[in-house]
Amino acid sequence: MTIAMRLPTAILVLCALAIPAAAQAPQAQLVAPLSQAGPPSKTLERAIKLYDKQDFFSASIELGKVVQGESGDTVPNVQRAEFFMAKTHYQMGFYVVAWARLAAIAERGDAHPYFHAAAKWFVAILHVTPSPAVRSGLFAYRDGKVLDDPALDSVRDEFAYALGRELASRDVPSQEAIAMLAKVSESSSPYAPRALLEIARLKFRDKDISGGSTRAVKAAGSPELATEAARLIASWTHIHGAADQARAPLSELAKSSAYARYQLSRALLDGKRELPGLDRVTAEAFDAVMLPSACRGQWPDDIKPLARKVIDEAKPLVAKLLALDDNAELYERVRRLQKSPPAPGNDVVLAVLSDPAMQERFAWIAELEKELDAVQRADKAWQTTMVAAEALQELTLVLAIEQAEIGVHARQRLGLLARDLAALERVLADASAAFALSAGPDVQLGSGLVVAPELCRTGGISPVIVATPSTPPTTKPTSGCAGCTTHEPGWSLFAFAALVLVLATRRATAR
């Protein structure tokens, strides 16, 4: 049995072991107001002074003693140390470890006096790696009350946007996610267009095609979102069997977006008697075959024969990947494909796995590996401490979980691709032999696919780019509760809860 196959069982065992310890109400989990904190221990005082001097490695060692119950501090002071430990790991560049500690604080809600203060640091970590795993920690703020905290003023719109995305990914009413996204200041925030795009996605999901299209077009007023908006419209109108309703909004976007012109040319082919059944092929599968084929074929007069060959090469590869039982092994195979030379079958798979959500997940893996390497290259004396051992353990656990998670999501996408490749294969087999489906920049709308050279910059496999902020991110917090004075205060739900519970239990046991 491989590590990835053992992982769910291991988490269940750890959770089972955690329940008795958690039931004993560890000292730092008791509710106590900061007014009853009492004087800090010499150890905590020394840790704060080291933090202020930016000697973060030394500060982490002293804070570890407090968090582990070695200093004899009161509950509020231990909670203060927990928050400072999260900030210290952030300043050390161990963002994943900081996230895990912040998540443990957020999981306790208002029972932890630094619950609101932690919110701003989640945003800071999202600047480094906008991962579904990081956003999962925001679910603890679901009621939105933290948005009224003045400490969140500088990042309120960004927090509302990120929390809205997290709510949209959960099993909660769409209106709740829309209401949170609507809190983003429409007139001034650089996150307003993104919030609109997420609202569009939710409207489409609720079968409100008109509402989704209107908001997607409006979001595309920001040029960096035009491609994703066009993909959203094309994809969801196909899902709902309403491809004809994509033509008007895509025509609007096509005035300034090469990808929208391509999608409009495809929409105008739907229902064409020479290509029977094309309207039943998803936009994702069509793109995965046709865009790389057009780019490789250098604007073929008839793309159909080339597309058939690409499908013939892609189908065995997809079947081989789906035959892998281990999700972590599937992740590794996909990663090797990303590093391999371009090939028709590979291109199809990579096109399907290049959407923004998957790119965020791969970026999270890269951050995990970077931090694991940083721990192993850190000061040798620090590496021998309990704090370093916990950081290494947390990073290793999160990496194993996330590799399996990526494998799960890749498997879902590849399963759909296998089905859709068969559908596209039937379309091409039934196509009129006399009809030449051309592809290139000068093709007339309605007669073929309009593929501009700019869509081939990545070989046609990644036409949708992850949106980046239109303004530089806010300055990262450097002291105190994410910007105030120093001395005052995807993942999947199962995987996230297991991680938090394991971390909390381990620290409780250490006391």
HULINHU-V9577 format. One record per pair of residues at least 24 apart in sequence whose ideal C-beta (glycine too) atoms are under 10 Angstrom apart, sorted by the first residue. I is the first residue (numbers start at 1). J is the second residue. Records with the same first field share a line. If there is no record, write none. Layout:
I=J  J
//
This chain:
1=326
2=325  326  327  328  329
3=326  328  329  400  403  404
4=325  326  327  328  329  330  331  332  400  401  403  404  407
5=325  326  327  328  329  404
6=400
7=327  328  397  400  401  403  404  495  498
8=327  401  404  494  495  498
10=397  400  498  502
11=397  400  401  494  495  497  498  499  501  502
12=494  498
14=397  498  499  501  502  505  506
15=494  497  498  501  502  505
17=501  502  505  506  509
18=498  500  501  502  503  504  505  506  508  509
19=501  505
20=505
21=501  504  505  506  507  508  509
22=501  504  505  508
24=508  509
25=508
26=69  75  78  504  505  507  508  509  510  511
27=69  73  74  75  78  79  508  511
28=66  67  68  69  73  74  75  76  77  78  79  81  82  108  112  504  507  508  511
29=75  78  79  104  108  111  112  504  507  508
30=75  76  78  79  111
31=75  76  79  108  110  111  112  113
32=74  75  76  77  78  79  111  113
33=75  76  113
34=76  77  79  80  113  114  488  489
35=76  113
36=74  75  76  77
37=73  74  75  76  77  78  79  80  113  489
38=73  74  75  76  77
39=73  74  77
40=66  71  73  74  76  77  78  80  81  487
41=65  66  70  71  72  73  74  77  78  81
42=71  72
43=70  71  72  73  77  81
44=71  72  73  74  77  78  80  81  84
45=71  77
46=71
47=71  80  81  84  85  88
48=80  81  84  486  487
49=486
50=88
51=84  85  87  88  91  479  480  486
52=479  480  486  487
54=91  478  479
55=88
56=87  88  89  90  91  92  93  94
57=88  91  92  378  379  381  382  385  387  388
58=88  379  381  382
59=84  85  87  88  91  92  387
60=84  85  88  89  91  92  94  97  382  385  387  388  390  391
61=88  381  382  385  386  387  388
62=88  387
63=87  88  89  387
64=88  385  386  387  388  389  390  391  507  510
65=385  386  387
67=101  386  387  390  507  510  511
68=386  387  390  506  507  508  509  510  511
69=507  508  510  511
70=386  510  511
75=113
76=113  114  489
78=507  511
79=105  108  111  112  113  114  115  489
80=113  114  487  488  489
82=108  112  114  118  507
83=112  113  114  115  117  118  121  480  481  482  489
84=114  480  481  486  489
85=387  390  507
86=114  117  118  121  122  125
87=114  117  118  121  124  477  478  479  480  481  482  486
88=387
89=371  387  390  391  394
90=121  124  125  128  476  477  478  482
91=476  477  478  479
92=371  374  375  378  382  387  391
93=128  370  371  374  378
94=370  371  372  374  375  378  388  391  394  395
95=121  124  125  126  127  128  129  131  134  367  368  370  371
96=125  128  129  131  133  134  364  367  368  370  371  372  391  394  395  398  399  402
97=371  375  387  390  391  392  393  394  395  398  503
98=122  124  125  128  134  371  391
99=124  125  126  128  129  131  133  134  136  137  367  394  398
100=133  137  390  391  394  395  397  398  496  499  500  502  503
101=390  391  394  500  503  507
102=134  137  140
103=133  134  136  137  138  139  140  496  497  499  500  503  504
104=137  499  500  501  502  503  504  507
105=137  140  500  504
106=136  137  138  139  140  141  146  500
107=137  139  140  496  497  499  500  501  503  504
108=140  500  504
109=140  141  143
110=140  145
112=140  489
113=489
114=481  482  489
115=140  141  145  146  149  489
116=141  145  146  148  149  151  152  481  482  489
117=146  149  151  152  477  480  481  482  483  484  488  489
118=146  481  482
119=146  147  149  151  152  155  156  159  163  481  482
120=146  149  151  152  153  154  155  156  158  159  474  476  477  481  482  483  484
121=476  477  481  482  483
122=155  159  162  163  482
123=152  154  155  156  158  159  161  162  163  473  474  476  477  482
124=155  473  474  475  476  477  478  482  483
125=367  476
126=155  158  159  161  162  473
127=155  158  469  472  473  474  475  476
128=363  367  473  476
129=360  363  364  365  366  367  368  370
130=162  165  356  359  360  363  364  466  467  468  469
131=357  360  361  362  363  364  365  367  368  402  490  491
132=165  166  169  357  360  361  364  402  405  409  490  491  492  496
133=360  361  364  365  367  368  398  401  402  405  490  491  492  495  496  499
134=162  166  360  364  367  490  491
135=162  163  164  165  166  167  169  360  490  491
136=166  169  170  490  491  492  493  495  496  497  499  500
137=162  166  491  496  500
138=162  163  164  165  166  167  180
139=163  166  167  169  170  172  490  493  496
140=500
141=166  180
142=166  167  170  172  176  180
144=176  179  180  183
147=180  183
149=481
150=484
151=477  480  481  482  483  484  489
152=482  483
153=483
154=474  475  477  482  483
155=191  473  474  477  482  483
156=183  184  185  189  191
157=183  184  185  186  188  189  190  191  192  194  195
158=184  189  190  191  194  469  473  474
159=183  184  191
160=184  185  189  191  195
161=189  190  191  192  194  195  198
162=191  194
164=191  194  195  198  199  202
165=194  195  198  201  490
166=490
167=198  202
168=198  199  201  202  205
169=198  357  490
170=490  493
171=493
173=202  206
174=199  201  202  203  205  206  208
175=202  206
176=202
177=201  202  205
178=202  203  206
186=218
189=470  471
190=222  469  470  471  472  473
191=469  470  471
192=218  219  221  222  470
193=218  219  220  221  222  223  224  225  229  467  470
194=219  222  224  225  228  467  469  470
195=219
196=220  221  222  225  229
197=222  225  228  229  232  467
198=232
200=228  229  232  233  236
201=228  232  235  236
203=236
204=232  233  235  236  237  239  240
205=236  239  240
207=236  239  240  242
208=240
209=233  236  237  239  240  242  245  246  249
210=242  245  248  249
212=236  237  240  245  249
213=237  242  245  246  248  249  250  252  253
214=249
216=249  250  252  253
217=248  249  250  252  253  260
219=467
220=249  252  253  256  257  260
221=256
222=467  470
223=256  257  470
224=465  466  467  468  469  470
225=257  465  467  470
226=253  254  255  256  257  258  259  260
227=253  257  258  259  260  262  263  455  463  464  465  467
228=259  355  356  463  464  465  466  467
229=253  257  259  260  464  467
230=254  257  258  259  260  261  262  263  264  283  463  464
231=259  260  263  283  284  287  355  356  463  464
232=283  464
233=260  263  264  267  283
234=259  260  262  263  264  266  267  282  283  284  286  287
235=263  282  283  284  287  355  464
236=283
237=263  267  270  279  283
238=266  267  270  278  279  280  281  282  283  284  285  286
239=282  283
241=279  280
242=279
243=267  268  269  270  271  278  279  280  283
244=268  270  271  279
246=270  283
251=445
254=445  450
257=452
258=441  450  451  452  453  454  455  463
259=287  291  450  451  452  454  455  463  464  465
260=450
261=441  443  445  449  450  451  452  455
262=287  290  291  294  439  441  443  449  450  451  452  455  463
263=287  449  450  463
264=445  446  450
265=439  443  444  445  446  447  448  449  450  451
266=290  448  449  450
267=445
268=444  445  446  447  448  449  450
269=437  445  446  447  448  449
272=431  432  435  437  446  447
273=432  435
274=430  431  432  433  434  435  436  437
275=304  427  428  430  431  432  435  437
276=426  427  430  431  432
277=423  424  426  427  428  429  430  431
278=423  424  427  428  430  431  437
279=427
280=420  423  424  426  427
281=420  421  422  423  424  425  426  427  428
282=416  417  419  420  423  424
283=420
284=351  352  355  413  416  417  420  464
285=311  314  348  351  352  416  417  418  419  420  421  422  423  424
286=420  423  424  427  449
287=348  351  352  354  455  460  461  463  464
288=314  347  348  349  350  351  352  353  354  413  417  420  421  424  460  461
289=314  344  347  348  351  352  417  420  421  424  425  428  460
290=351  424  437  439  449  451  460
291=347  348  351  439  449  451  455  456  458  459  460  461  462  463
292=342  343  344  345  346  347  348  350  351  456  458  459  460  461
293=344  347  348  439  449  451  460
294=438  439  440  441  443  448  449  450  451  455  456  460
295=342  347  439  451  453  455  456  457  458  459  460  461
296=342  343  344  347  456  459  460
297=439  440  451
298=439  440  456
299=438  439  440  441  442  443  448  449  451  453  456
300=436  437  438  439  440  448  449  451
301=436  437  438  439  440  443  448
302=431  435  436  437  438  439  448
303=428  436  437  438  439  440  448  449  451
304=427  428  429  431  432  433  435  436  437  438  439
305=428  437
306=344  439
307=344  424  425  427  428  431  437  439
308=424  425  428  429  431
309=344  345
310=343  344  345  347  348  421  424
311=344  345  348  421  422  424  425  428
312=344  345  421  425
313=343  344  345  346  347  348
314=343  344  345  346  347  348  349  351  352  417  418  421  425
315=345  348  417  418  421  422  425
316=345
317=343  344  345  346  348  349  414
318=345  348  349  352  413  414  415  417  418  421
319=414  418
320=345
321=349  407  410  411  414  415  417  418
322=410  411  414  415  417  418
324=407  410  411
326=404  407
327=403  404  405  406  407  408  409  410  411
328=399  400  401  402  403  404  405  406  407  408
329=403  404  407
330=403  404  406  407  408  409  410  411  414
331=361  362  365  402  403  404  405  406  407  408  409  410  411
332=403  406  407
333=407  410
334=358  362  406  407  410  411  414
335=362  365  403  406  410
338=362
342=458  459  460  461
346=459  461
347=458  459  460  461
348=417  421  461
349=410  413  414  417  461
350=458  459  461  462
351=417  458  459  460  461  462  463  464
352=410  413  414  416  417  420  421  461
353=406  409  410  413  414  417  461  462
354=458  461  462  463  464  465  466
355=409  413  462  464  466
356=464  465  466  467
357=409  413  466  490
358=406  409  410  413  466
359=462  464  465  466
360=466  490
361=402  403  405  406  409  410  490  491
362=402  406
363=466
364=398  399  402  405  406  490  491
365=398  399  402  403  405  406
367=395  398  399  402
368=395  396  398  399  400  401  402  403
369=395  399
370=395
371=395  398  399
372=396  398  399
386=510
390=503  506  507  510
393=502  503  506
394=499  502  503  506
397=495  498  499  502  503
398=491  495  499
400=495
401=491  492  494  495  496  498  499
402=490  491  495
404=492  495
405=490  491  492  495
408=492  495
409=490  492
//
